[in-house]
Amino acid sequence: MIYRRALLGLFLALPLAAGQQDTWTGVDRIVAIGDVHGDYQQFVALLSSAGVIDKNERWIGGKTHLVQTGDIPDRGPDTRKAMDLLMRLEKQAAKAGGRVHALIGNHEAMNIYGDLRYVTDEEFASFAGGLHPEAEANHPAGYAEHRQAFGPSGLYGKWIRGHNTIVKINDIVFLHGGLGPKYAGMAIEKINERVRKELEDPRLLSNGVVTDVEGPLWYRGLAQGDEAKLGGHLETVLTALGASRMVIGHTVTGGTVTPRFGGRVVMIDNGMSSVYGSRQACLVMEQDKLYTLHRGHRLELPAGNGAELMEYFRRAAALDPQPSPLAGIIRQIESRQPAPVSP
């Protein structure tokens, strides 16, 4: 009970601007981390590697902006611990002049509107407090407390509903999935407003933004589609948003931060969770230069394809436990390169 009261007090002390402001300029350092999926240990390890928390899990990032692009919940057992940590870091970063942006992903939304296909029994159990023993006959232990916590007046439900879905920092937009053609001209403020309203009123979910496969929580076209065919669409989206590039999670990469469309799209869901192999990588921007922090080592993010991209993946693969998950991507790139001409 004391723990819950402390968390409620923490929530009430969080800065309100997280759900209001959606654009920032003049930021010198950004750390962007993709899907967590309930793996608290890997999340903490990556935050520490990026220099934003100390060994006591307190903010040391100064004026850094930390962006987590959604999908903290599901698949792993420690969603609650990861959210509690971000709640603390939001407050600590704000005091230091920094910022924590915990964006809404499709799994945050699913937990709010009751699609619980990916919530494990262990995750439910982390919410158990013996308050609703009558519910345990038909559901896992902790189910009722979980639903209460993600409800309109619940600690995590309130917290998530107050967040943004998309933010722009300097000239980079960050969101979970991407934007399909239907949303190519929609403003950042409008997207955030629509998602928040739909999560507050389930009646709006049908044919809404939150559940739309072209919407910001679900779209995979910019992660998986043909770059030649989608290049014009991407240009339209970025121009409308006044941005030079887009950073997305949602679709798991081959094992590290992956640029597409000549670096104008950057994928950062590297499979951090142990469910996907505990792949440690995040995106870092310092003084307008982009780097990948791969297993604690800094690699400059390539803007081009071909040999430059191949060398990037090879350097990252050399840092992995062998065999590297990147081996498949490297083979694909090699197969597309023209054979050397005999003298």
C-alpha positions, 0 to 999 in steps of 0.5 A, a space after each residue: 500500500 505504501 508503495 502504491 501511495 508513493 507511486 501515486 504521489 510521483 504521478 501527481 508530481 510529473 510535469 504536465 507538459 508531457 501531454 501538451 508540448 510536442 515540438 522542441 528546438 535547440 536540443 544538443 543531445 537526443 537518445 532514442 530507444 525502441 520497444 522494451 516489451 517488459 524487459 526491465 534489465 535490458 532497458 536499464 542496461 541500455 539507459 546506463 550505456 547511453 549515459 542517462 542514468 547512474 548505477 542507482 537508476 537516477 537521471 544523469 543525462 543533464 539536458 539530454 532528451 530521452 525518447 522511448 518510442 512506445 511498446 513498453 508493455 507486453 511479452 515480458 514480465 517487468 512492464 510495471 518496473 519499466 514504467 515506474 522507472 520512466 515516471 521517476 526519470 521524467 521528473 528528474 530529467 525535467 529538473 536537470 533541464 532535460 526531457 523524457 518522452 515516453 511515446 504511445 505505441 500500439 501496445 500501450 493502446 492495447 493495454 488501455 482498450 483491453 486487447 490483452 493477447 500479449 500480456 503474460 501471466 508473469 506480467 499480470 502477477 506483477 500487479 497482484 495485490 490480493 484486492 480482487 480475489 474473486 476475479 482470480 477464478 476466471 483470470 490470472 492473478 493480478 488481472 483485476 489490478 492490471 485492468 484497474 491500473 490501466 483504467 481511466 483513473 488508474 496510475 498507468 492509464 492516466 500516465 499513458 493517456 497524457 503522453 504524446 504519440 509523435 514529437 518533433 525535436 529539432 528537425 527529427 520526428 519520432 513516433 512508434 510505427 510511421 504514417 501511411 498515406 491517409 495521414 500524410 498531411 495531418 499535423 503533429 498536434 492533430 495526431 496527438 489530439 486524436 489519439 488522446 481523445 480515442 484512448 479517453 473514449 473507447 467509442 471513438 476507436 472504431 474507424 479511428 487513428 489508434 487502430 488504423 493500420 495506416 496510423 502512427 501506432 501500426 503502420 509498417 510501410 516505411 519499415 518494410 515497403 519498397 523504398 523506390 515506391 514509397 520515396 514520394 510518400 515519405 517526402 510528402 510526410 516529412 515536408 508536411 511535418 517540417 522534418 528532415 527524417 523520421 525515427 520509428 520503432 514497432 518493426 524489429 530490425 535485423 539486430 541494430 539501428 537501421 537506416 532506410 531511404 538514405 537515412 531519412 527513416 531510422 528504425 530503432 526497434 532492435 529486439 531489446 527484449 530477451 524475447 527477441 534476443 536481448 539486442 542492445 542498441 539505440 540511436 544517439 544524436 549529438 550536435 546534429 550528428 547521428 550515431 548508433 550505440 551498439 553494445 556500448 560502442 559508438 558507430 556513425 550512422 551511414 546516410 547511404 546504401 551499398 558499401 557504406 551500409 555494408 561496412 556499418 553492419 559488419 562493424 556492428 556484427 563484430 561486436 555481437 556474440 557470435 553468430 551475429 543476428 546481422 549475418 543475414 542482412 549482410 548476406 542480403 546486401 552482398 547478394 545485391 552487389 554486382 560481381 567484380 569484373 575480371 581483368 
